Amino acid sequence: MVDIVSSRRALLVCAAALQCGIALSPAIASDPWADRVVSFDAGTGGSDGYDLTPSALGSPTRFTGVSFGFPSAVTPFSPPFEPTDIVSLGIGGQITVAFDEPVTNDAANPFGIDLLLFGNSFFYDADWPNGRVGGFAGEGGLIEVSVDGLVWHAVPFLAADAGYPTLGYLDLATPYSDIPGLVESDFTRPVDPSFDASDKTYAEIVAAYQGSGGGLGVDLASVGLHAISFVRVSNPDGIGGTPEIDAFADVSPIPSPGAAWIGAMGVLACGRVTHRRNGQLAAPRSPATGARA
């Protein structure tokens, strides 16, 4: 059930911040996921039924398999596999998505990564069911980005369905859990690109992800662009197989050390923030007189 008091409090905080001239973070003002499918062509030889384009929008998949009767948390050893999770690209296939808010080349982004792509790549388990990396399965996919959807720039040396496999939760004891975890990973935080998962255990992978939900990281500096609003993934020759695409995410920058404190002080310095008192909403007391405003 929605906590009405918490919702009102959040609105009051936002209003107070705006009155004081405090800029709201992108996480509050907008979502980080791709918003629209501009075009789609399934190509030939893709997976039948995996052509539901909304599957490539919104957040990456955390839990999969329910409709098939095989519920499973998404981990680097257990990827998403339902038609509502991923879109398949056969030979000659492509999908183009757009962000309502541009993805920017931000120096504050972790590891210089600006954009994340999620597919259904996974690690082969050399110690089933405990989870130890014995190999990697990914299926390629050419990545292109654009400012306006007209002029395209190919991202070099990277394949869309070949990034760090998705990790949905941070608190699972096994990579093959049939129930969701309680602690969600951050799908806007990239994995350190220097991490080598070879022969690593599931626990070591979770620790190395450092809260990230995985994905393939793209630095817009690699194509010389400051910002993009369109991403296209295609499978021109099928050499890599049939790429599956789950989601696209704008990376969240690392906040400056004092940003949160300054924002909180600004909100408290202006506006009237309500408090819960005996189950009722009450105005805050005046620091000088103790009286209710």
N, C-alpha and C positions, 0 to 999 in steps of 0.2 A: 504494500500500500504506500502511496506517495506521502511523504511527510510534508504537509502544507507549510508548516512553520519553516522547515529547512528551505523549501522552495522560495518562500517570501523573503527569507534572509538572503538567499543568493541574489534575488532580484534587487534587494536594497543595496547590497554590496556593489553590484554592477552600476546601479544608478548613482551611488555616492562616488564611485570611482570616476564616472563620466563627468559629474559635476565638478570634481576637483581637477579634471584634466589629466587623469591617470589613464594611460593606454591599456586596454585590456589585452591579454595575451591571445594569440591565435587559437589556442586550445579552447578558450571561452567563446571567442567570437565566431569560430567556424570549425568545421570538421576537417581532418587531415586526409580523407580518402578521396579517390577519384569520384566524381559526381555524375558524369554522363557518358554513355556509350555513343560515340559519334558515328562509327561505322563498324561493320562486322562481316567477315566472310569466313565460313567454316573451312573452306578448302576441301581437299579430298583425302580420305583415309584417316580422318580424325575419329575420336571415340563417339559412337552413336548416342544421341540424347544429350550430349554435353555441349549444347549450343544455346543455353539460356544466358543471354548477355548480362542480365543484372547480377549474375554470379560473380562478375569481375568488379563490381562496385562495392562500396562500403568496406567495413573492416574485414581483415583476413579471418579465416575460419578457426575457431578454437575447439569445436566439438563436432564430430562427423558421424556418419553411418547410421543415424537413427532410423531413417526411412527404409534402410536395407535390413534392419534388425541386428546390426552389428555396431552398437554405439561405442564410440572411441574418442578419447581425448586426442587432439592433434599434437604430436611430438615429432622430433626429428627422425624417429623410426616408424611412425604411423601417420602418414600424410592425409590430408582431406581427400575424399573420393566420391562424394555425392554430386549429382548434376547441379544441385543448388549451391555447390561450393566452388566449382571450377568450370572454366570454359576451355574446350579443346580446339587446337588449331591443326588442321591437316595440312598437307602440302599445298602451298599457295594461299593458305589462310592468313587472316590478319584481324586484329581488333584494335580500334583506336578509342581512347578515352580522354575525357577533358576534366580538368579541375576548375571549379568556380573561382578559387583563389590561387594565384600563381605559386608554383613551387620555386623557391629562390635559392640561389647559390649563397648560402649563409655561412660565414666564417665561424659562427658559434655552434654549428652543427657538429655532433660527435664524429671524429675521424674525417671531417670534411665531406661527409656523405649527405646528400640533399633529398634523394628519392629512393624509396624501397619498392621492389617488386616481389610479390609472393606467388609461387606456383605450387606444385605438389612434389617437389624433389624430396628425397629421403635418403637416409643412410641404411645400407644393408647391415643386418644384425649378425655379427660373428659369434655372439654368445646368447642366442635367444633362450628365454625371454628377458634376459637381464639388460640387454642393450650395450653392445660394444661395437664400434664402427669397424666394419669389414669391407666397406666400399661405398660408393655414392651413385645414386640414380638421378639423373636430370635429363631434360629433353630439349635443351637449346632454346632458340627463339631470338630473332634479331630485334634489338631495341632501338627505336628512334624517338627523338623528342623535338618539340616545336613550340615556338612562341605563339604562332597564329594559326596553326593547323594547315599551313600552306607550304612553308619552307621547312624541310625536315633535316635533322642532323643525326647520323648513326652513332650510337654509343660504341666505342671501340673495345674489343677484347672481352666483352661480357655477353652472357646469354640469359634470357629472361627466366627460364625455368631451370636455373642451375645455381641458385644462391644458397645461403645457409637455410636448411630446412626449418619449417615453421615450428615454433614452440608455443603452445597456447597457454600453459600454466607453469608456475614456478615451484609448486609444492607437491608434485606427484612423485610417489616412491617408485613407480614403474613406468616404463615408456609405453605400456599397453593397458592403461587404465580405461575401464568402461564407465567411469563416472567423472564429471568435471572436477577440476581442482578448485580451490578457494582463492588462490593468489594468481591473478592474471598477469601475463607478461605485457611488455610495452611494445606495441606494434609500430611505434614511431621512433624507436631507438634501434640503431643498427648494431650488429655484432662487430667487434674489432676485426677488420679485414685481415689482420695478421694471424688470426687464430687458425691453427691447423688441427682439424678434428680426427686425423688419422689415428686409429686404434684407441680412441678415447671412449670412456664409459659414458653412460647416460648422465650420471651424476656430474662427471667432469664437463660434459657439454653444457648442462644447465648452469654450472658455475661460471664457465667461460662466456656464456651469453650475457652475463651480468644484468639480468632483468630484461634483455631484449627478447622479442618474439621472432627473431630471425629475419629472413628476406635477403634479396640481392641488393646491394648498395650501389647507387650511381652518384658520382660527383659531377655536377653540371659543368665544372671547370674543364672536364675532359672533352667537352664539345664547345667550349668557349662562350657559353651563355650565362647570363646573369639570372634569368628566370624563364620558366616554361609553363605552359598551360595544357599542353597536349602530349600524350605518350602513345606510341604505336608499337605493338609487338606483332611480328610476322614470321611466317615459316616458309620462306621462298623456295627452298629446295628439299626440305624434309630430311636433310642429313642428320640432324640431331634427334629425329623422331617426331613426335607430335606434342609440342609444348602445351602444358595446361597452365592457365592463369587464374589466380584466385583474387588478387587485390593489388592496389597501388597505394602508397602512403607517402605523405610529405613528412620528412624528418623533423622532429622537434628540436629546437636549439637548446643548448645547455644554458639555464638561466644564470645571469650574473649573480655573484654571492649576495649582494644586498637588495636585489630586485624585489623579492617576496616581502622582506621587512619594510622596505620603503612603500610598497603598494599597500600593505596592511596599515601602516601609520597614516597614509593619505586618506584611506577610507574611514579610519576612526576619527580623523581630524575634521571631517565634514560629513554631513548627512546624519540621519537618525537610524541607527541599527536597532532592530527590535530584539527582545530577549524573551525566552520562555520563563514564565513565573507561575508556578502552581498550575501548569497546563494552559495558561492564558498568555496572550501577547501583551507585553508591557513595555513602555518607553524606558530607555536607560535613565539612571539617576544622574543629576548634575554633579560633576566632580567637586564643585565648589560648595554647593549647599546641601547635597544629598537628596534634593527634591526631584520628583519625576518631571521630565520635560513635557 
